[in-house]
Amino acid sequence: MDEASSTLSRARGRVTSGDGTRIAYERQGEGPPLIVVSGALCTAGGERPLADLLAPHFSVVTYDRRGRGGSGDTGPYAVEREIDDLAALIEEAGGDAYVHGMSSGGALALAAVAAGLPVERLSVYEPPYSADSGARETYAAHRRRLTGLLDRGQRAAALELFLADAMAPEALAGMRRSAAWPGLEAVAHTLAYDHAVLGDGLVPYGRLGGVHARVLVVDGGASPAWMRRAALAVSTALPRGRHRTLTGQTHVVAPHVLAPALEEFFTEE
């Protein structure tokens, strides 16, 4: 049973995934259902600014991916279980839905649609694949180091390793001292899940060829060149893919810039 939030016109609820895991979600707005799949370390709460902007046009569902926030975390982890989580949310939404995936959430959404989930349109923002085949060994070494830290219970070290790829040392030191750090450390074990979603880290051309939904692949004009190359490669590999760049945006995209692009894509004839 959903619990209504009168101040934000937001409903909260839980669905049961195929393995019995309870997945917590928030829903707001009216219109066609649109499910937002978050990236690494993020929860439903982190997607609220984007959901607020999309809610006038869609019934927006944000959720805590397994192992985060109010959701359960039945082991052992498998990407197929996360696909089942999304399937349960689509069923709760009425049996079909639009989907938007951010970063590794975009990679998860692409895998889910390739597996046959009923999604007519999908958008993804900078799924963090590499289009450079030479990056495979570097990615594998990084994954081994991160999972080794997590296996030893060293969540803080694993989190620092992950964030060091995107933050300057002084910024990372500031983050380490911030009030947000304990919450990030609490979900650091799910970084291994995101690595599993990305497979060997390279653009999965074969899988993408089996995605027959209409797909918008978005990147930021100020994002690193390797991310932009990967976004273009993903869009080219998709049978019904298209590519769009948001000028001046980085991997941390501004919701007020992203929302109009998504609204246009999901409402066009």
N, C-alpha and C positions, 0 to 999 in steps of 0.2 A: 504494500500500500504506500503510495507516495505521500510525502509530508510537504505541504505547500509552504512556501516562503512568501509571506504577504508583502514584505518590503521590496523585494526584488522580482516579484512575480515568477519565482523560480520553484520548480518542484524537484524533490529529491526522492530517490528510490534505489532499489537494488534488483538486479536480475541474477538468476542462477545459470552459470555456464555449464557446458557439457560435463565437466568433471566435478560438478557440485560447488565450485568456487563462487562466492557471492561477489558481484561486481557493482560498486557504488557509482551512481550517475546523477547528473543534474540536467533538468530540461526546462527550457523557457522559450516563449514565443509561439507564434501560430504560423501554420503553413506547412509545406513539405518537410519531412524530417531530414535533418542534416546532422550527421554524427562527426564530431571532431576527435581525432586520434592524436594525442600529445606525443612529444618527443621525450628524449632522455631526461630523467629526474623530475618531470613535470606531472602535475595532477590536474583534476578538473578545475580546481580553483584558479590555476594559472591561465586557463583558457577563458575565464569569464570576460575579460575586456573584449575579446573577439566575439564571443557569444552574445554579449550585449549589443554589439553593432549589427549582428546578423539576425537577431531575434525579431525585428519588425517584419522580416520576410520569410523566415523559416522557423520550424520547431527545432531548436538547436539542442543537441544532446552532447554534453561533455562528460567524461568519466575518468575515474581513477584506474589506470591500467593495473593489472594484478601485481600485488606486492607494494602498492602505493596507497596512501590515504586510507579511505574506508573500505577498500577492496581486500579480498582474501588473497592467499598465495599458496595454493595447493602445489606440492612438488611431485615429481621432479619437473622442472621447467621444460616446456617445449613450445616452439613457435606455433604449432598447431593448436595449443591450448589458448594462446592469445587470439588466434583466428576464431576459435569457438566463442571467446568472450565477445568479440565484435558481432558474430552471428547472433548471439543472444540479445544484444542490444538492438540489432536490426529487427529481429522478431518482435521485441517489445515495442518498437516504433511503428509496427504495422506490417512488417514483412518485406519491405524494401526501403531504401534510404539513399540519399546522397551522402558522400563521405569526404571529409578533408583531413589530410594527414600532414603533420608538421615534423620535419627532419626524419628521425628514425621511425616516427609514427607514420610518415608517408611510405616508408619502405614496408612497414607492417600492413598498411592499407593496400598497397600494390600486391603483396603476397596473398592477402585475403581475397581480393577480387580475382586474382589468377586462380585461386582455389575454388572459385565458383560462387562466392557470396553474391546475393542479388543487389548489385549496385549499378545503377544506370550511368551515373556520372561521378567522377572522382577528381579531386584536386590534391596536389601534393606540393609542399614547399621545401625545396632543397633536400631531398633524400640524400644522406651523406655517403653515397657510393663514391668510388673513384672510377674514372674512365681510363686510367693508366694501368695497364696490366702489370707494370713493374712495381706497383704499390702492394701487390698481394703479400709478399714476404714481410714488408714493414708492418702491414696491418696485422698479420698473423702473430708477429712478435709482440706487438702492443696488446693484442687480445690475450696472449699467454701471460704476459706480465700482470695485466689487470685482473684476470680471473684467478691467478695465483695469489694476489693480495686478498681478494675476496674470500678465497678458500681458507685463508689463514685468519679471517675475521678482521682484516685491516681495512676497514671501510674508509677511514679518513685518508689513508694513503692512496687507495684506489680512486677516491674522489679527486684528490689533488692531481693524480696522473691524468685523469680524464679532462679536468678543467685546464691543465697546463697547455693543452693543444690549442685552446681558444683564448687564453688570457695571458697578459703580461705578468711576470713574476710579482710586481708590486700590487697589481690588481688582485691576483690570487691570494696574496698575503692579506689584503684587506677583506676579501671574501671569507678567508679562514677565521677572521676575528668578528665577522658580522653575526647578527642575530639569525640570519637565514641558514647559517652553516649546520646547526643540529638537524634541521629538517631535511637538508640535502643528504647529510650523512645517514639519516634513517632510511633513505630509499636508495643508497649507493649500491646495494646488492643487485638492484635491477639493471645496473649498467651491463651486467653480463647478459641480461635478456636482450638488450638492444644490440649487443654484439652478435648474438645468435640470430636475430632478425636480419642483420646485414650479411650473414654468411661469410664469404671470403672477402667481403668489402668491395668487390667489383660490381659494376653495373650488370645485373642478371639478365642479359639479352634474351636468353631462351624463355625465361619465365615471363618477361614483359611481352613477348610475342603472343602469349596466350591471354592477355588482358584485352577484352573486347569492349569494355566500357569506354565512354568518352572521357578523356583524361586531360586536365590542365596541369602542366608542370611549371611552377613559378620559381624564379630565383631573384636575388637582389643584385642590383647593378654594382653595389659596393662590396659584395661578398668575395671571398677568395676565388682566384681563377679556377682552381680545381673543382670547386663546388659548382661553378657556373658551367664548366665543361661537362660535369656529370649530369646536371639538369638537362642540358641540351641532348646529351646522349640518351637519357631516359626517354625524353619526348620523342626522339627519332625512332627508338626501338618499339614504341607502342603503336599498334595498328591505327588507333584513333587518337593519337596524342597531339598536343600542341604546346608551344613554349611561350612563356611571357616573362619579361624582366621588369621588375619594379625599380625604377630609377632611384638611386641613392640609398636603397635598403641593404641591410646586412643579413646575416643568418638570424639575428634577433630582429625580426621584421615588426614594424609598427602596425598594430591592429587596424588603425584608422586608414592605413594605406592598403593593407591586404584585403579588408572586408569588401570594398567596392569591386575589386577584381573577382572575388568569389561570387558576389551577388550577380554580377554580369554573366559569369559563366553558368551558374546554376539556374538562372531564369531565362536564358536565351532560348529561342525556338530551335 
